[in-house]
């Protein structure tokens, strides 16, 4: 794909990765992704903003054919899907200086073994004139690494946001068209990548609040030419209360735990509580991460395996602990054969979750009426807590 014009003297460069289905050997990419770089030609200088994943560096290098010189390469983030082609670009344009935060410089030296003399570090709020175009660098630590920053193009009111507001979605449409599709992709991206850093993201949203932003160009996904809705979506995901929602990851080996799961789901439904079930034998963990953005309560369903929770449940608990959702309550339902400590083990795996643990429901073997009655009480308690909190 060739360079594509965004505005006068501002072009998209990069690569669309239609086939990639896994990121960081962990995150599902059902819709592929893109690696976005941008070229800005000022009357007194040329800047390239970011590069691409090294697997697609050849596409970026072809797009740079005919570019006689690059004065600056702005590196917003040291992760290789943004910076991996930087050595190749510097080899073609050895006179270019790499602009980055001090922390990004250190990481790029470590990750790419670049010489220190190619870097110029920029302070928070520092500006660079390209003649008729002015770049303002804004440090945005922990969105989502400690060294990240964004660039604001003053004259065009255009924010180059790096991973901020990004979405893993492969498409040849340069600008957002179907807002619903992009909203889901952006929420999945937030849930998988940004959710653990809500406090930092809230602070960085405030840093951007005073800027007149007419367009947002992220490092993954499409350009927002009407950006207010994605900014408001982020405010809701970061600062808004949870929903009247129970997220219910579970696994069942011989059917007993599934009976508990189905009975509690029905009881919650009767009480007006929304439930999202995730059978961990087949679940897309990106969908689970996205649901956790809104969950008020997490209920985990697990059989007992060798005295503890099923390994797939332990994996889900580890991920939830890492993602740090804003859920308020947690409970466990499950079955066991002769005994075990599934609840205690799971509780020890989620120290980052600031939740109140509601009375678990565990049964020996096949659920009986006593277990079903306990599930009704648990449903009553969850519905009561949600109602008292005014969750919708």
Secondary structure, 3 states (H helix, E strand, C coil): CCCEEEECCEEEEEEEECCCCEECCCEECCCCEEEEEEEEEECCEEEEECCCCHHHHHHHHHHCCCCCCCCEEECCCCCHHHHCCHHHHHHHCCCCEEEECHHHHHHHHHHHCCCHHHEEECCCCCEEECCCCEEEEEECCCCCCCCCEEEEECCCCEEEEECCCCCCCCCCCCECCCHHHHHHHHHHHHHHHHHHHHHHHHHHHHHHCCCCCCEEEECCCCEECCCHHHHHHHHHHHHCCCCCEEEEEECCCCCHHHHHHHHHHHHHHHCCCEEEEEECCCCCHHHHHHHHCCCCEEEEEEEEECCEECHHHHHHHHHHHHHCCCCCEEEEEEEECCCCCHHHHHHHCCCCCCCEECCCEEEECCCCHHHHHHHHHHHHHHHHHHHHCCCC
